């Protein structure tokens, strides 16, 4: 679902190769996105998650 002034997941995935990142972690997701985390193809952060860099 598109949210004004935010990058949506589908657009991000369409341009992922242009970003040239080693690791992608989604944060600050909408309720709609949180309800669908089982369908995303990258890492995501949720409350309390510790991420080592």
N, C-alpha and C positions, 0 to 999 in steps of 0.2 A: 504494500500500500504506500502510495506517495504521501510524504509529509512536507508541507511547505518549508523551504529553506534547509532541507536535509537531503542528503544523498540516499537514494533508495538502493536496496540490495541488488535488484536486477541491473541497474545502471552500473553499479560497482563491478559486478561480475562480468559485464560486457566489456569493461575497460581494464580488467585486472592485469592483463599482459602488458599494458602500457605503464603501469605503476612500477614494475620491476622491483617488487618487494620480496624479501626472503620469508617474511611471516606477516600474516594479516590477522588481526584480532578485532572483531566487531565489539563496540561498546555503546552504551547509551541508546539501547534499542527501544522501539515503541512497544506497547502492549501487543500489538498485532505481530510484530517480529518475534517477540519473546514466545508467543504462542506457537510459532513455527520453527523454532531453533533446530528441531529434528530434521528439517528439510534443507538447512544451509550446508555449504560445502567448505567452510573455513572455521577457524577457531572463533569463539566468542567468550566474552567475559560476563559473569553474572556476580551478584552481590557476594562478597567474601572470597572470591577467587584470587589466588595468589599466582602471579605470572612472573617467571624468572626470565631475565633478559641477558 
